[in-house]
Amino acid sequence: MTLFSLAQKNIQQNLSNYFLYIASMVFSIVIYFTFVTLKYNDEISALTGTSQRVQGLMNASSIILLFFIVIFIAYSNSFFMKKRKKEVALYSLLGVRKQKIGLMLFFENLVIGLISLVLGIVIGFFMSKILLTVLVRLMGYEVVANFTFSGQAVLNTVVIFSILFLFTSLQGYRVIYQFKLIDLFHAEKQGEKMPRASIFAAMVGTILVGFGYYTSVTDMFTSSIWRFFTVLGTPLLVIGVTIFGTYLLFHSVSVFVLTALKKATAWSWRGLNLIGVSQLLYRIRGNAKSLSIIAILSATTITAGGGVFGIYYNAESSVRLATPNTFMWKGDTVNLPQKDVVYNEALNVKNLRVDSDFAFFEYTLLKESDYNHLAKLQGLERELHVVDGSAILLDVMYDERFSHDFTGEEFKLANNESFYVEKMYMESVLNFFPAGTVLVVNDQEFAKTTAEDLVMQVVGMKNDLKQQAVSKVIYDQLSPEQQESFSSVPQSYEDSMASVGSLLFVGSFLGLVFLAATGSIIYFKILTEAEEDQAKYAILNKIGVSGKQMVKTIAGQVAVIFGAPLLVGILHSAFALTALSQLFNMDITKPVIIWMLAYTAIYAIYYVFTVRSFYKIVKQGAK
Amino acid sequence: MTPLLKVQNVGKVYGNGANVFTALSNISFEVEKGEFVGVMGPSGAGKSTLLNVLATIDTPTTGDIVIGDSNLAHMKDAGLADFRRDNLGFIFQDYNLLDSLTVRENIVLPLAIAKVPAKEINTRVAHIAGLFGIGDLLDKYPYQISGGQKQRTASSRALVTEPQLIFADEPTGALDSKSATDLLERLSDLNKSQASTIMMVTHDAFAASFCQRILFIQDGQLSKEIHRGTQTRKQFFQEILQVLAGIGGEVNDVI
């Protein structure tokens, strides 16, 4: 029997053992191939290629993606090798040379790699087709996704994964050469020393994470930390500090809490609590590391997804905030189709010019009666009544950090007239472009003010995001000068979708991958432990523990391993997103909460599956 | 007095169709409360299968097993687990201690599962640890103690719930002769002082000589039964050797 056929037979007969390994390989290849296909796809590059930033983002993403795939494959490979150690030991005991065993494992890896590559690329092809359709929709384009098999993508995937497989095969060689026969037979570690809680580590961890949190919520424009480490350095510092602090905290606090729980005999000596706590404590070293990895992965996913989803979610509302009227332009009215039109008005306003030392600003003076009329048409509740000599300011671009608050001050005009600014609102009834900041005065004051008279057309439509055609009809009738002052909701929306959409595309894809990777890492980790724990649960079954009680303790243990990093990840990302929303100056609470709930829900599905598989493995052991 | 354990026509068949193997056939016997019974026989005779079936870890193909007034043959999985918890104690050849728990916690475990209050657990653990001479080891982990100490821990765990019936499967199989003698003496003392009922499977005539009665199994059937009566342990040991020689058992194992 040749070595190759032995390897072949090995795979055929241990198919169930190999299944998980092959599945995880295929999974990685599918994800990578899909991403690469999309990257090389002509239509996608036509859509995103115009922007250098998006290209850069795609490249950066594929590096992050690769990084994850390496971690993931390393994880499943070590899981797989652990299972094989005894088999290898047996060959060695029977007198097969290490070199030959190594060669056999190498062949095996080659066969597995080949199968996974073919499967992965085929599945990946269909996956990318589906994904492309979905994502093009998300970007708001109406193109049909049809694309061809990309040879470049196949080549890229094959090269990358061949290197990876070569690496894992060499890893197999290393395992064989490094271990002595006796170690191979006792692959499962025996009697690991119980860790002790270190107060020092807990304190350092708390300080580090606290510093990270504090820095991320401080105002980045005034904080001395941000000034010292610069806008580029500070986020890196915060990320590094938080990762290290998380690890220390998991390491020390978990030991501390578990030891305390174990010592509280009134609780721990009740049913299987003792088993649950001891099992977690027993593995705490490995756990601390993987729990921190999972927490950081979750935090990254939630932050990236939340941020991107937040921007996407806000794209419409920021368009609406700046453009309350579907269409607006300076000058005369034009012919437009009457379908869906809610109002079509001409407004007489005045253009104010205010000179300051450095520049001049243009403002639009609006009559109180016009304001109230428009507000009613737009469905605004607010009605204004301004007293003589006063004005109300409408400034949608107001930002407390940069803008000057005029409330309670005299607002001086170029012709030395002035208004007392009674109040300021951040919603306007006129589109910011072309009207700018709006001053509302009562009708008598309006008549008295000397300034350039202007006519502005405002049109409101139902279903405004879809009125591209009407937008075009109007645009074509305007003079070139008027065209410059034309603002349109559908056009602004489409423009912002095109830039945010590609961001969303990369963000959501990576989010999906990270989520799958995180879930799968936990799944693998816990199932490895389940295999090691089989004997323990068999003992428990013998001393009279029913299946129901076992499920309960398993569910509890797994819940800790899933729940702790999720909570920490959510907390981390909440702080990161606070900084992000500060940077972009928008309220992303709602989309972030939606995204966090979605993430938790998918995560919960992984949890249920893991508990079920765990119990299945344990039950097999009890037979 | 009604017997504690009543075994009637128990049989166990593995496999199905043409490919069947009969591990046990038509075994019947009774065990009274407070007895120390040994089960002996050559390898493959069905000793361990019998013990597993009696211990509810395996189910018999035919026949009835009655412990107290429960018929185990008609019980469901969950019921069996509860029954094991409340009525049976186990000592295994490979100890079956949980290595993530200390000695104390290993002994606590069955009491915790039975929801005994923590205070009472403490006194009971201290008591049983004293009986087996492991009071000083309670806060050590299994990997820190010797095989003999492990087996005494396992025995403490089996006995701490004061079960009606204790099953021991080759408890001295992995022990050196001194530790083995020590353990057997403690078991036999407990049997006398607390009237615990013990059923022990062994292929070692020396270990068997601590029992009061020995059942011999051959090819899945009960072949012979001997009583110690008033004999000394040494005399009984000789008798066992003779029986084993007669049924072609593993006399070699003894030396």
HADDOCK unambig.tbl for C-alpha pairs under 7 A between the chains (distance, minus, plus):
assign (segid A and resid 191 and name CA) (segid B and resid 99 and name CA) 6.86 0.50 0.50
assign (segid A and resid 191 and name CA) (segid B and resid 143 and name CA) 5.63 0.50 0.50
assign (segid A and resid 265 and name CA) (segid B and resid 118 and name CA) 6.30 0.50 0.50
assign (segid A and resid 266 and name CA) (segid B and resid 118 and name CA) 5.55 0.50 0.50
assign (segid A and resid 269 and name CA) (segid B and resid 112 and name CA) 4.90 0.50 0.50
assign (segid A and resid 269 and name CA) (segid B and resid 118 and name CA) 6.26 0.50 0.50
assign (segid A and resid 270 and name CA) (segid B and resid 112 and name CA) 4.72 0.50 0.50
assign (segid A and resid 270 and name CA) (segid B and resid 113 and name CA) 6.44 0.50 0.50
assign (segid A and resid 270 and name CA) (segid B and resid 115 and name CA) 5.58 0.50 0.50
assign (segid A and resid 271 and name CA) (segid B and resid 112 and name CA) 4.89 0.50 0.50
assign (segid A and resid 271 and name CA) (segid B and resid 113 and name CA) 4.05 0.50 0.50
assign (segid A and resid 271 and name CA) (segid B and resid 114 and name CA) 6.84 0.50 0.50
assign (segid A and resid 271 and name CA) (segid B and resid 115 and name CA) 5.93 0.50 0.50
assign (segid A and resid 272 and name CA) (segid B and resid 113 and name CA) 6.17 0.50 0.50
assign (segid A and resid 278 and name CA) (segid B and resid 100 and name CA) 5.94 0.50 0.50
assign (segid A and resid 278 and name CA) (segid B and resid 101 and name CA) 6.40 0.50 0.50
assign (segid A and resid 279 and name CA) (segid B and resid 100 and name CA) 6.37 0.50 0.50
assign (segid A and resid 282 and name CA) (segid B and resid 100 and name CA) 5.75 0.50 0.50
assign (segid A and resid 536 and name CA) (segid B and resid 98 and name CA) 6.23 0.50 0.50
assign (segid A and resid 539 and name CA) (segid B and resid 96 and name CA) 6.18 0.50 0.50
assign (segid A and resid 542 and name CA) (segid B and resid 57 and name CA) 6.58 0.50 0.50
assign (segid A and resid 543 and name CA) (segid B and resid 84 and name CA) 6.35 0.50 0.50
assign (segid A and resid 543 and name CA) (segid B and resid 85 and name CA) 5.94 0.50 0.50
assign (segid A and resid 543 and name CA) (segid B and resid 110 and name CA) 6.93 0.50 0.50
assign (segid A and resid 544 and name CA) (segid B and resid 81 and name CA) 4.33 0.50 0.50
assign (segid A and resid 544 and name CA) (segid B and resid 82 and name CA) 5.80 0.50 0.50
assign (segid A and resid 544 and name CA) (segid B and resid 84 and name CA) 4.77 0.50 0.50
assign (segid A and resid 544 and name CA) (segid B and resid 85 and name CA) 4.16 0.50 0.50
assign (segid A and resid 545 and name CA) (segid B and resid 81 and name CA) 5.60 0.50 0.50
assign (segid A and resid 546 and name CA) (segid B and resid 78 and name CA) 5.35 0.50 0.50
assign (segid A and resid 546 and name CA) (segid B and resid 81 and name CA) 5.08 0.50 0.50
assign (segid A and resid 546 and name CA) (segid B and resid 82 and name CA) 6.86 0.50 0.50
assign (segid A and resid 547 and name CA) (segid B and resid 78 and name CA) 6.86 0.50 0.50
